[in-house]
Each structure stands twice: as C-alpha cells, then as structure tokens.
Amino acid sequence: MYTALTFISFIAFVAIYSWYKMRNEKLDSQDGYFLGGRSLTGVVIAGSMLLTNISTEHLIGMNGSSYLNGFIIIAWEVTSALALVVAAIYFVPKYLQMGLTTIPEYLEKRFDSTTRTLVALFLMISFVVTLLPIVLYTGAINLESIFNVSEVLQVSKQNGLWITVIAIGLLGSVYAIFGGLKAVAVSDTINGYGLLIGGLAIPIIALISIGDGNLFLGLSKVYENSPEKFNVIGAKDSVLPFEVLFTGLIINQLYFWSMNQTIIQRAFGAKNLVEAQKGLLYTGVLKIFIPTIIILPGVIGYYYFGDSLYDNQDMIYPELIKKFCQLA
C-alpha cells in the first residue's frame, strides 16, 4: 500500500507541476506546440532526452540481458555518449541554422516533398509497430509485478497486463496531446531525474545489504560470485563482439542520437544553439551513470537468483525491486 501511494503521489506531483509550468504557454502555433516555443534549456533537454531514451524496455530488457550476458552490453551506453558529442558539435548546429522543425523536413530540403512524406510515414509506422508495444508491455510487466494489478482488480494476469497497458498509454497521451513538446519535456525532466535517483537507489541499497553495510564489500561479493559477468570485451561469438563497437554499433548510435525524431526534437526546441549543445552534452554525462541502472541490477540479480530466471529474464528487474522494497 505504501509503495502504491508513493507511486500515485509522484505521478500527481508531476502532473500538477507540469500544469503549473504550462499554464501561461501559448500552444496555438507550430513552434509553440511542436517545439515548446523554442524555449527549452539544457537541463530540461537533458532530462527529457534521458527519459525518452531510458524507458521500461531498458529497465526490463537490458537488465534481463545483463543477467544473462553480464557487463558486455555496456557498449551501448559508451558509444551513445560518443555519439552525443558528435551530435552536439556537428549535427545540431546545422539543423538549427536551417531552422528545422523535424528531421523529415531536412529530407525535403535535401531531396523533395515525396521523400519527406514517405520517410515520415515509415518512421511513424515503425514507432507504432515496434517501439511503442515494447515500452507499454515492459511497463505493464513492471507495474503488474510490483503492485499485483491483476490480484487487486481480481482479473487474470493477462487482463491485468492489458488494463495496465491501456492506462499507461492514456496517461502518456494526455501529456503529449494536450501539452505539446513543452509539457512532455517538463514532465520528462522530473521523471528523468527521478528515474536517475530511484534507479541508482536500487543497486546501492542491494549492494549495501550484500556487503552488510559496506557498499564496496557488497560489490566485491557480487564480483567474486560471477567475475565473468564483469567482462566488457566481447569475443567473436558473444552477444556483442568487440569489433562491432567501431562498425555497426557506432553507426546505429549516430543515427539514434543525431537523426531520430523522438530524440533530436528536444534539441530543436532549445532557446538557442548553446542550450541545445548543453542539453546533448549533459545527456552524454548522464549516460555514463546509466549502466548502474540498466546493467548492474541484472548482475546483482544473478547474485541473488542464480540461473533460476534464465528462461524468464524479463522478471529479473521486477523481482529485484521486490527484494529492494524488502531491504528498504
């Protein structure tokens, strides 16, 4: 009950704070609605980018992957920080100089309106078909596991997941549809930094408990339990070979952080070029801490549960949170 009340209170606080910040905003223009009036600061951009990037598919999926594969998947975070530097120095100055509103708009300037329309259509379809279902499903798994939604509502677990998916989707839609980019960015900033603090608390409390009050002793015990999980140099037959960092992976990261509409839109809404670059660089700094949230908990989960959840790795993070609530 205490956990549920805390969760609901935080959601209510974010909603009230976002409304307060947005109450005098004019959303009846293209720049006002889609670019937040071009008024976003570096701190807001970084917080929004962080939450846009780190969602339940990372908390559930990447912790599940690190539970299986260990720290080798840290390459995703290391290369993203490098890509953010490139985006801040090279791409964003060009985008803002052109006065772009969207990435497809750049394609229209570079090619023609048909190319813009087709790419925009493909991007929307790919988002709806691939990313959105994953985010909603993993979020539902987490909430179902923590709050026992199906048990509280006295429905089957499958129906509980569907109800949670619909609730999450509707809540997110309210922010985006009625508030535009500024409302999303403001709420994302609070949620993003909340995610950073809350996410860090889970491995810290777990390690302190494992180390009988000593965080570093706890980390040492986790390492001694499975030193292979801390290997970051991938072999050729591993899930992420080392050579991939300099070929396919960095190309993927350059696209995501420099050309993905849902990410770079935050920079388009910046007050000026300096704030846009600050936002990207702040995000790069924050990404350095992200492995402690989306990778380390999975390895800690292996210490607690061994290989008992190998066939159900999506449950490793929810189970660890349950344990965290008991330890706290």
Number of C-alpha atoms within 10 A of each C-alpha: 7 6 11 12 10 11 13 10 12 15 15 12 14 17 15 13 16 22 17 11 13 17 10 8 16 13 19 8 11 12 18 19 22 21 25 29 20 19 17 25 20 25 17 26 30 30 28 28 26 26 22 17 17 18 19 20 22 17 23 24 23 27 31 28 23 27 29 18 23 25 23 23 23 23 20 18 19 18 20 22 22 16 22 26 21 17 23 22 13 13 18 21 17 13 19 17 9 12 12 16 19 20 20 22 20 17 17 15 13 11 11 12 15 11 16 19 15 11 17 18 13 11 16 12 12 12 13 12 11 11 12 13 15 16 19 21 19 22 21 23 23 22 18 21 19 16 15 15 21 19 12 10 12 11 13 12 17 11 14 21 24 16 18 22 20 14 14 16 15 11 11 12 13 13 21 16 12 12 24 21 26 29 24 22 29 26 25 25 24 20 20 24 17 15 20 20 12 13 18 19 16 22 26 21 19 26 23 17 17 21 17 11 13 15 18 14 16 21 20 15 17 23 16 12 16 15 12 13 22 17 13 17 16 19 12 11 7 11 12 20 16 16 13 14 18 10 10 10 16 19 14 16 22 20 13 19 25 25 18 16 19 16 20 24 22 30 30 28 29 25 17 17 20 13 20 28 26 19 27 32 22 22 23 23 15 17 21 14 13 20 22 20 24 30 28 26 29 31 29 30 25 24 18 18 15 14 14 11 17 16 9 10 20 22 19 28 26 18 18 21 20 14 15 17 14 8 12 11
